[in-house]
Amino acid sequence: MMRVTRILMLKFKLGLFDNPYPEEEAFSNFGRSEYQGLALDAAHEAMTLLKNEGNALPLAKNTKILVAGPSAQSITALNGCWSYTWQGNQEQWYPADSKTILQAISDKIGAANVITTTGKGFDNAMNYDADKLKAAAADAGCDCIMSW
């Protein structure tokens, strides 16, 4: 509790509560299309490839991929909290052209090359079925497994 009090007192002393509402110009700038390109450039610059064993990347169009993990079908997991909504957990507020990891990989290499054991929602039991995941990995004959 004391930490929160100290942070709030500091913000008060800095004047952050003097004008709690952003200027009107800020509202008109929110979500502008040119910001998408800037965000993509920043993401490209922030990426780090730690290991590309066997030249797995870039993915070939005929590569079979097993996509697993509870984040595979989540828009909110890619954006995190404090992005579009409080805690970032309401997907209806994200841009209509937002794609999940599963959708993006399927679009890139073709849906026929993507195998998944995932279901939508972090509370979906499909996302945590280790036996099903092991069986899918063993039976799929995939070149690559991606988990989120």
Contact map, one row per residue, 1 for C-alpha under 8 A:
1111100000000000000000000000000000000000000000000000000000000000000000000000000000000000000000000000000000000000000000000000000000000000000000000000
1111110000000000000000000000000000000000000000000000000000000000000000000000000000000000000000000000000000000000000000000000000000000000000000000000
1111111000000000000000000000000000000000000000000000000000000000000000000000000000000000000000000000000000000000000000000000000000000000000000000000
1111111100000000000000000000000000000000000000000000000000000000000000000000000000000000000000000000000000000000000000000000000000000000000000000000
1111111110000000000000000000000000000000000000000000000000000000000000000000000000000000000000000000000000000000000000000000000000000000000000000000
0111111111000000000000000000000000000000000000000000000000000000000000000000000000000000000000000000000000000000000000000000000000000000000000000000
0011111111100000000000000000000000000000000000000000000000000000000000000000000000000000000000000000000000000000000000000000000000000000000000000000
0001111111110000000000000000000000000000000000000000000000000000000000000000000000000000000000000000000000000000000000000000000000000000000000000000
0000111111111000000000000000000000000000000000000000000000000000000000000000000000000000000000000000000000000000000000000000000000000000000000000000
0000011111111100000000000000000000000000000000000000000000000000000000000000000000000000000000000000000000000000000000000000000000000000000000000000
0000001111111111100000000000000000000000000000000000000000000000000000000000000000000000000000000000000000000000000000000000000000000000000000000000
0000000111111111110000000000000000000000000000000000000000000000000000000000000000000000000000000000000000000000000000000000000000000000000000000000
0000000011111111000000000000000000000000000000000000000000000000000000000000000000000000000000000000000000000000000000000000000000000000000000000000
0000000001111111000000000000000000000000000000000000000000000000000000000000000000000000000000000000000000000000000000000000000000000000000000000000
0000000000111111111000000000000000000000000000000000000000000000000000000000000000000000000000000000000000000000000000000000000000000000000000000000
0000000000111111111100000000000000000000000000000000000000000000000000000000000000000000000000000000000000000000000000000000000000000000000000000000
0000000000110011111100000000000000000000000000000000000000000000000000000000000000000000000000000000000000000000000000000000000000000000000000000000
0000000000010011111100000000000000000000000000000000000000000000000000000000000000000000000000000000000000000000000000000000000000000000000000000000
0000000000000011111111000000000000000000000000000000000000000000000000000000000000000000000000000000000000000000000000000000000000000000000000000000
0000000000000001111111000000000000000000000000000000000000000000000000000000000000000000000000000000000000000000000000000000000000000000000000000000
0000000000000000001111100000000000000000000000000000000000000000000000000000000000000000000000000000000000000000000000000000000000000000000000000000
0000000000000000001111110110000000000000000000000000000000000000000000000000000000000000000000000000000000000000000000000000000000000000000000000000
0000000000000000000011111110000000000000000000000000000000000000000000000000000000000000000000000000000000000000000000000000000000000000000000000000
0000000000000000000001111111000000000000000000000000000000000000000000000000000000000000000000000000000000000000000000000000000000000000000000000000
0000000000000000000000111111100000000000000000000000000000000000000000000000000000000000000000000000000000000000000000000000000000000000000000000000
0000000000000000000001111111110000000000000000000000000000000000000000000000000000000000000000000000000000000000000000000000000000000000000000000000
0000000000000000000001111111110000000000000000000000000000000000000000000000000000000000000000000000000000000000000000000000000000000000000000000000
0000000000000000000000011111110000000000000000000000000000000000000000000000000000000000000000000000000000000000000000000000000000000000000000000000
0000000000000000000000001111111100000000000000000000000000000000000000000000000000000000000000000000000000000000000000000000000000000000000000000000
0000000000000000000000000111111100000000000000000000000000000000000000000000000000000000000000000000000000000000000000000000000000000000000000000000
0000000000000000000000000000111110100000000000000000000000000000000000000000000000000000000000000000000000000000000000000000000000000000000000000000
0000000000000000000000000000111111110000000000000000000000000000000000000000000000000000000000000000000000000000000000000000000000000000000000000000
0000000000000000000000000000001111111000000000000000000000000000000000000000000000000000000000000000000000000000000000000000000000000000000000000000
0000000000000000000000000000000111111100000000000000000000000000000000000000000000000000000000000000000000000000000000000000000000000000000000000000
0000000000000000000000000000001111111110000000000000000000000000000000000000000000000000000000000000000000000000000000000000000000000000000000000000
0000000000000000000000000000000111111111000000000000000000000000000000000000000000000000000000000000000000000000000000000000000000000000000000000000
0000000000000000000000000000000011111111100000000000000000000000000000000000000000000000000000000000000000000000000000000000000000000000000000000000
0000000000000000000000000000000001111111110000000000000000000000000000000000000000000000000000000000000000000000000000000000000000000000000000000000
0000000000000000000000000000000000111111111000000000000000000000000000000000000000000000000000000000000000000000000000000000000000000000000000000000
0000000000000000000000000000000000011111111100000000000000000000000000000000000000000000000000000000000000000000000000000000000000000000000000000000
0000000000000000000000000000000000001111111110000000000000000000000000000000000000000000000000000000000000000000000000000000000000000000000000000000
0000000000000000000000000000000000000111111111000000000000000000000000000000000000000000000000000000000000000000000000000000000000000000000000000000
0000000000000000000000000000000000000011111111100000000000000000000000000000000000000000000000000000000000000000000000000000000000000000000000000000
0000000000000000000000000000000000000001111111100000000000000000000000000000000000000000000000000000000000000000000000000000000000000000000000000000
0000000000000000000000000000000000000000111111100000000000000000000000000000000000000000000000000000000000000000000000000000000000000000000000000000
0000000000000000000000000000000000000000011111110000000000000000000000000000000000000000000000000000000000000000000000000000000000000000000000000000
0000000000000000000000000000000000000000001111111000000000000000000000000000000000000000000000000000000000000000000000000000000000000000000000000000
0000000000000000000000000000000000000000000001111100000000000000000000000000000000000000000000000000000000000000000000000000000000000000000000000000
0000000000000000000000000000000000000000000000111111000000000000000000000000000000000000000000000000000000000000000000000000000000000000000000000000
0000000000000000000000000000000000000000000000011111000000000000000000000000000000000000000000000000000000000000000000000000000000000000000000000000
0000000000000000000000000000000000000000000000001111100000000000000000000000000000000000000000000000000000000000000000000000000000000000000000000000
0000000000000000000000000000000000000000000000001111111110000000000000000000000000000000000000000000000000000000000000000000000000000000000000000000
0000000000000000000000000000000000000000000000000011111100000000000000000000000000000000000000000000000000000000000000000000000000000000000000000000
0000000000000000000000000000000000000000000000000001111100000000000000000000000000000000000000000000000000000000000000000000000000000000000000000000
0000000000000000000000000000000000000000000000000001111111000000000000000000000000000000000000000000000000000000000000000000000000000000000000000000
0000000000000000000000000000000000000000000000000001111111100000000000000000000000000000000000000000000000000000000000000000000000000000000000010000
0000000000000000000000000000000000000000000000000001001111110000000000000000000000000000000000000000000000000000000000000000000000000000000000000000
0000000000000000000000000000000000000000000000000000001111110000000000000000000000000000000000000000000000000000000000000000000000000000000000000000
0000000000000000000000000000000000000000000000000000000111111010000000000000000000000000000000000000000000001000000000000000000000000000000000000000
0000000000000000000000000000000000000000000000000000000011111110000000000000000000000000000000000000000000001000000000000000000000000000000000000000
0000000000000000000000000000000000000000000000000000000000111110000000000000000000000000000000000000000000011100000000000000000000000000000000000000
0000000000000000000000000000000000000000000000000000000000011111000000000000000000000000000000000000000000001000100000000000000000000000000000000000
0000000000000000000000000000000000000000000000000000000000111111100000000000000000000000000000000000000000001000100000000000000000000000000001110000
0000000000000000000000000000000000000000000000000000000000000111110000000000000000000000000000000000000000000000111000000000000000000000000111110000
0000000000000000000000000000000000000000000000000000000000000011111000000000000000000000000000000000000000000000111000000000000000000000000001111100
0000000000000000000000000000000000000000000000000000000000000001111100000000000000000000000000000000000000000000011100000000000000000001100101011100
0000000000000000000000000000000000000000000000000000000000000000111110010000000000000000000000000000010000000000011111000000000000000000000000001110
0000000000000000000000000000000000000000000000000000000000000000011111010000000000000000000000000000000000000000000111000000001000001000000000001111
0000000000000000000000000000000000000000000000000000000000000000001111110000000000000000000000000000000000000000000011000000001100000000000000000011
0000000000000000000000000000000000000000000000000000000000000000000111111100000000000000000000000000000000000000000001111101001100000000000000000001
0000000000000000000000000000000000000000000000000000000000000000000011111100110000000000000000000000100000000000000000000100000000000000000000000001
0000000000000000000000000000000000000000000000000000000000000000001111111100000000000000000000000001110000000000000001000000000000000000000000000011
0000000000000000000000000000000000000000000000000000000000000000000001111110000000000000000000000001111000000000000001111000000000000000000000000000
0000000000000000000000000000000000000000000000000000000000000000000001111111110000000000000000000001100000000000000000011000000000000000000000000000
0000000000000000000000000000000000000000000000000000000000000000000000001111111000000000001001000111000000000000000000000000000000000000000000000000
0000000000000000000000000000000000000000000000000000000000000000000000000111111110000001111000000000000000000000000000000000000000000000000000000000
0000000000000000000000000000000000000000000000000000000000000000000000100111111100000000000000000000000000000000000000000000000000000000000000000000
0000000000000000000000000000000000000000000000000000000000000000000000100111111100000000000000000001000000000000000000000000000000000000000000000000
0000000000000000000000000000000000000000000000000000000000000000000000000011111110100001000000000000000000000000000000000000000000000000000000000000
0000000000000000000000000000000000000000000000000000000000000000000000000001111111100011100000000000000000000000000000000000000000000000000000000000
0000000000000000000000000000000000000000000000000000000000000000000000000001001111111111100000000000000000000000000000000000000000000000000000000000
0000000000000000000000000000000000000000000000000000000000000000000000000000000111111111000000000000000000000000000000000000000000000000000000000000
0000000000000000000000000000000000000000000000000000000000000000000000000000001111111111000000000000000000000000000000000000000000000000000000000000
0000000000000000000000000000000000000000000000000000000000000000000000000000000011111101000011000000000000000000000000000000000000000000000000000000
0000000000000000000000000000000000000000000000000000000000000000000000000000000011111111110010000000000000000000000000000000000000000000000000000000
0000000000000000000000000000000000000000000000000000000000000000000000000000000011111111100000000000000000000000000000000000000000000000000000000000
0000000000000000000000000000000000000000000000000000000000000000000000000000000111101111100000000000000000000000000000000000000000000000000000000000
0000000000000000000000000000000000000000000000000000000000000000000000000001001111111111111000000000000000000000000000000000000000000000000000000000
0000000000000000000000000000000000000000000000000000000000000000000000000001000110001111111000000000000000000000000000000000000000000000000000000000
0000000000000000000000000000000000000000000000000000000000000000000000000001000000001001111111000000000000000000000000000000000000000000000000000000
0000000000000000000000000000000000000000000000000000000000000000000000000011000000000001111111000000000000000000000000000000000000000000000000000000
0000000000000000000000000000000000000000000000000000000000000000000000000000000000000000011111000000000000000000000000000000000000000000000000000000
0000000000000000000000000000000000000000000000000000000000000000000000000000000000011000011111100000000000000000000000000000000000000000000000000000
0000000000000000000000000000000000000000000000000000000000000000000000000010000000010000011111110100000000000000000000000000000000000000000000000000
0000000000000000000000000000000000000000000000000000000000000000000000000000000000000000000011111100000000000000000000000000000000000000000000000000
0000000000000000000000000000000000000000000000000000000000000000000000000000000000000000000001111100000000000000000000000000000000000000000000000000
0000000000000000000000000000000000000000000000000000000000000000000000000000000000000000000000111110000000000000000000000000000000000000000000000000
0000000000000000000000000000000000000000000000000000000000000000000000000010000000000000000001111111000000000000000000000000000000000000000000000000
0000000000000000000000000000000000000000000000000000000000000000000000000010000000000000000000001111111100000000000000000000000000000000000000000000
0000000000000000000000000000000000000000000000000000000000000000000000011110010000000000000000000111111100000000000000000000000000000000000000000000
0000000000000000000000000000000000000000000000000000000000000000000000111100000000000000000000000011111110000000000000000000000000000000000000000000
0000000000000000000000000000000000000000000000000000000000000000001000011000000000000000000000000011111111000000000000000000000000000000000000000000
0000000000000000000000000000000000000000000000000000000000000000000000001000000000000000000000000011111111100000000000000000000000000000000000000000
0000000000000000000000000000000000000000000000000000000000000000000000000000000000000000000000000011111111110000000000000000000000000000000000000000
0000000000000000000000000000000000000000000000000000000000000000000000000000000000000000000000000000111111111100010000000000000000000000000000000000
0000000000000000000000000000000000000000000000000000000000000000000000000000000000000000000000000000011111111111110000000000000000000000000000000000
0000000000000000000000000000000000000000000000000000000000000000000000000000000000000000000000000000001111111110000000000000000000000000000000000000
0000000000000000000000000000000000000000000000000000000000001000000000000000000000000000000000000000000111111100000000000000000000000000000000000000
0000000000000000000000000000000000000000000000000000000000111110000000000000000000000000000000000000000011111110110000000000000000000000000000000000
0000000000000000000000000000000000000000000000000000000000001000000000000000000000000000000000000000000011111111110000000000000000000000000000000000
0000000000000000000000000000000000000000000000000000000000000000000000000000000000000000000000000000000001101111110000000000000000000000000000000000
0000000000000000000000000000000000000000000000000000000000000000000000000000000000000000000000000000000001000111111000000000000000000000000000000000
0000000000000000000000000000000000000000000000000000000000000111100000000000000000000000000000000000000001001111111000000000000000000000000000000000
0000000000000000000000000000000000000000000000000000000000000001111000000000000000000000000000000000000011001111111100000000000000000000000000000000
0000000000000000000000000000000000000000000000000000000000000001111000000000000000000000000000000000000000000001111110000000000000000001000100000000
0000000000000000000000000000000000000000000000000000000000000000011100000000000000000000000000000000000000000000011111000000000000000001000000000000
0000000000000000000000000000000000000000000000000000000000000000001110000000000000000000000000000000000000000000001111100000011000011001000000000000
0000000000000000000000000000000000000000000000000000000000000000001111011000000000000000000000000000000000000000000111110000011000000000000000000000
0000000000000000000000000000000000000000000000000000000000000000000001001000000000000000000000000000000000000000000011111001111000000000000000000000
0000000000000000000000000000000000000000000000000000000000000000000001001100000000000000000000000000000000000000000001111101000000000000000000000000
0000000000000000000000000000000000000000000000000000000000000000000001001100000000000000000000000000000000000000000000111111000000000000000000000000
0000000000000000000000000000000000000000000000000000000000000000000001100000000000000000000000000000000000000000000000011111001000000000000000000000
0000000000000000000000000000000000000000000000000000000000000000000000000000000000000000000000000000000000000000000000001111101000000000000000000000
0000000000000000000000000000000000000000000000000000000000000000000001000000000000000000000000000000000000000000000000111111111100000000000000000000
0000000000000000000000000000000000000000000000000000000000000000000000000000000000000000000000000000000000000000000000100011111110000000000000000000
0000000000000000000000000000000000000000000000000000000000000000000000000000000000000000000000000000000000000000000011100001111110000000000000000000
0000000000000000000000000000000000000000000000000000000000000000000111000000000000000000000000000000000000000000000011100111111110000000000000000000
0000000000000000000000000000000000000000000000000000000000000000000011000000000000000000000000000000000000000000000000000001111111000000000000000000
0000000000000000000000000000000000000000000000000000000000000000000000000000000000000000000000000000000000000000000000000000111111111000000000000000
0000000000000000000000000000000000000000000000000000000000000000000000000000000000000000000000000000000000000000000000000000000111111100000000000000
0000000000000000000000000000000000000000000000000000000000000000000000000000000000000000000000000000000000000000000000000000000011111110000000000000
0000000000000000000000000000000000000000000000000000000000000000000000000000000000000000000000000000000000000000000010000000000011111111000000000000
0000000000000000000000000000000000000000000000000000000000000000000100000000000000000000000000000000000000000000000010000000000011111111100000000000
0000000000000000000000000000000000000000000000000000000000000000000000000000000000000000000000000000000000000000000000000000000001111111110000000000
0000000000000000000000000000000000000000000000000000000000000000000000000000000000000000000000000000000000000000000000000000000000111111111000000000
0000000000000000000000000000000000000000000000000000000000000000010000000000000000000000000000000000000000000000001110000000000000011111111100000000
0000000000000000000000000000000000000000000000000000000000000000010000000000000000000000000000000000000000000000000000000000000000001111111111001000
0000000000000000000000000000000000000000000000000000000000000000000000000000000000000000000000000000000000000000000000000000000000000111111110000000
0000000000000000000000000000000000000000000000000000000000000000000000000000000000000000000000000000000000000000000000000000000000000011111110000000
0000000000000000000000000000000000000000000000000000000000000001010000000000000000000000000000000000000000000000001000000000000000000001111111000000
0000000000000000000000000000000000000000000000000000000000000001000000000000000000000000000000000000000000000000000000000000000000000000111111100000
0000000000000000000000000000000000000000000000000000000000000011110000000000000000000000000000000000000000000000000000000000000000000000100111111000
0000000000000000000000000000000000000000000000000000000000000011100000000000000000000000000000000000000000000000000000000000000000000000000011111000
0000000000000000000000000000000000000000000000000000000100000011110000000000000000000000000000000000000000000000000000000000000000000000000001111100
0000000000000000000000000000000000000000000000000000000000000000111100000000000000000000000000000000000000000000000000000000000000000000100001111110
0000000000000000000000000000000000000000000000000000000000000000111100000000000000000000000000000000000000000000000000000000000000000000000000011111
0000000000000000000000000000000000000000000000000000000000000000001110010000000000000000000000000000000000000000000000000000000000000000000000001111
0000000000000000000000000000000000000000000000000000000000000000000111110000000000000000000000000000000000000000000000000000000000000000000000000111
